[in-house]
């Protein structure tokens, strides 16, 4: 059956071009939607907002996360910081803990 009126279907707005991209957006949004909050410690029953910040020790719900730039920034509610934990493991060239097998390779090379 052919349409006799050249207007968008009932309840639809815009022209065919905008409706096409709205449809594409609806189809792709589940795949490319916003980031979801991932629980790093699923065995901990405490809500994420009530967990303590590793930098200042306050609840994470008191913090502000600034997403206005490509690099998100965590803004702590205080200027106080927890003391840094002593690092007793070797670090790689990026300041990250070196994997154990890399340590073994380094020991065998130097020997």
N, C-alpha and C positions, 0 to 999 in steps of 0.2 A: 504494500500500500504506500503510495507516494504522499508526501506532505503537500498540502495546498497552501500553507502559510509559511513564508520564509522568516520565521522567528525561532529563537532557541526553544528547546523543550521547556515545559512548565517547571518552574522552580530553578531554572538555570539562568545565569547572568553572563554578560560579556559576549564576545564574538567567538567564532569557532577556534580561532588561534589561541585565545586565552583559555578556553575550555579544554583544549588539547593539552596545554601545559599544566593545567590544574589536575587533569587526569594522570599525566605522567608523574607529577609531584606526589599524588596520592599513592601511585603504584610503587614509587621508589622510596618514599619516606620510611617504611619499615626497615629497609636495608641501610639507608644512609641517615637515619634519625639521629637525635642527640645522644650524647654519651650517657650511659647508665652508671649508677653508683655500684661499685663492686666491693664486696665485703672481703677484706684480706684475711680475716680471722673468723670463718664461719662457725667455729666451735664456741666463740664468745657470744653469749646471749644478750649482752649490753647493746642497746641501740647505738648506731654509728654516731649520732649527734651527742651522746653522753660519754663517749670514749675520750680519753685524754690525748691532747696534742703532744707529739713527740718533741716539739721544739720548746713550748712554753709550759706545758702541764695543765692548761685550762681545757674545759670541755670543747670538743670540735664544733658544737652547736653555737658557741660564742664567736666563732671566727667568720670572716667574710672572705669569699673566694672571688677574686676579680677576674672575669673572663673577657674584659674589654680588649685585651691584646692577644696575639697568637699564643703567648706563653702565659698560662693562668698563674696568678699570684695569690698566695695564701697570706691574709693579713691577720696576725695574731692580735688579741684584744689588749695585750700588755707588751711592754718592752723587755720584761724579765725573760730569761732563757734558762732552761735546765742545763746543768753542767754536762759537758760532753763526756760520753763514755770512753774509757781508755780503749784504744785499738791494739789488740795483741795478735793480730793476724797480718800477714804481709799484704801490701797494696800494690795494684798494678799501676801503669803509667797514667791512668785516668783518676787515681785516688780511690778506686773501688777495691773491695776485697778480692784478692786474686784467687781463682779456683785452685783447689788442692792439687789437681794433676799438673797444673802449670808450675806449681812450686816444686813438684817432684822432677819435672823436666829441667827446671833451672838448676836444681841440685846435681843432677846427673851431668849436665853440661859443664858446670864449674868444677867438677871433680876430675 
